[in-house]
Amino acid sequence: MQIDIRRLGPGDEQAVLDAGHLFDAQPGPEATRRFLAAPDHHLLMAYTGAKAVGFVSGVETTHPDKGTEMFLYELGVDEPLRRRGAGRALVEALAALARERGCYGMWTGTESTNAAALATYASAGAAASDGTVILDWELG
């Protein structure tokens, strides 16, 4: 399977909106515009031919005593193409972009029961951190 990964940016809003089936919910036009306009927000879209089949989003986070790292915000792959390398290719492409942009590391979180995500991230070189707990605040 030939996968073409394209980095989206300002002006690519319609490509995101057209790929709504890959997201948890249909992307909103204003949120999409803001995300693509932010220089430290990244959206990579995978295509087979003209069809969007997956995406990965990342956000650079910088802290005064640590520098900048890439947070892998979300990964989505069309159901028929899962477990065929598209997710791994997207994660590896985001890691390459993070290196290119001078990030010292990349991280993400997922549910401990999400075997597919854990396998994808491990195949792309990630390792679980012992003792890490993610806490959430619902703010709205």
N, C-alpha and C positions, 0 to 999 in steps of 0.2 A: 504494500500500500504506500503510495507516494503522498507525503504530507508536506504542505508548504506552510511555514509559520511566518506570520506577518505582524510586525509591531504597529499597533494603531496609535493615532494621535489626533490632534485637533483637525477637524474636517472629516473624520471617519465615524461620526456619530451614527449615520445610517447603517453602517456595517454592524455596529453593536446592536442597534434596534432590530435589524433583520435576523440576528442570531439569538433572539430572545429565548428560543427553545433550549438553549444551553445553560441558561441561568436559572436560579431558584424561582425567580419571578421576572416578569417582563421588565427590562430596563426602562427607566424613566428618561425622557429627553434631557431635562435639566441636569439630573445627576450624571448622566452620561457625558454631557458637555463639560461639566466641572471636572470629572475624573480625567477625561482625555486632555484637558487644558493644563492640569497640574504637572509640572516638570518632574516631580518625584513619584508620580503614579504611573504605572505601566500596565498595558493590556496587550497581550500577545494572543493572536487568533490563529488557529490551525484550520487549514482548508484542504479538501481533496477536490481538485478542480475548482469550481466556483462556489462550492458549498462549505459553509462554516461547520466544522465538526468538533471543535473544542476551543477552549480558551484557558489562560492562566492570567491572574492579575497579581500585581505586586506593588507594594508601597515601601519606599525608602524611609527608614526612621533613623534619626540622628540624635545622639545624646552627647553632652559635653565631654564626658570622660570615656566614651566608648568609640565614638566615630559613627559611621553609617552602616546599617545592615539592611537587608531586604526582607520584608515580611511577605511571604507568599500568602496572599489574602484569600484567593479562591481558585479552584481548579474545576473545570467542567468539561466532560467529554460526552459526545452523543452516544447513547446507549449501544447502538450496533457496533461502534468502534472501540468500545472499552476492552481492555486486556489485549490490545493489538499494538501498543507502543505510542499511541498519540499522547497520552498523559505524560509518559516519561519524556518524550521529545519536548513537550511544552515546559516541563519543570527544568529540564536541562537547558533550554533556551533562556528561561528566566535567570537561572544561575549564571549563565554566560553573560547576560546583560548586567547582572549584579557585579560580576568581576570587572567588566568593562567600565562600570560607573564607580569603581573603587570601594565597593562594599566589602567589609571584612568577613561577613557571613550572611547566611540566609536561614530563616526559620519559618515554621508554620505550626499550627495545631490541628488536631483532628480527634475524633472520638476513638477511644481505645478499641471499640467494636467494629470500626470501619476497616475491614481487612483489605479491601481494594485500594483505599487511599494509602494505608500503611505499606502495602506491597509496591505501589507506584513510587512513593517517596523513597523507599529503601532502594529500589532498582535505579533511582536517579542519584544515589549516593548519600541520602540522609540517614542519620542514626538517631534513635530515640534518646532523650536525656532522662536519666534516672531522677526520680523525685520531682519532676516538673508537674505543676498543677495549674490549670487555666481557670480563672475566676471571671465571671461575667457580671456586668451591671446592665439591667434593663432601664433605659433612661427615657423612654417615651412611649 
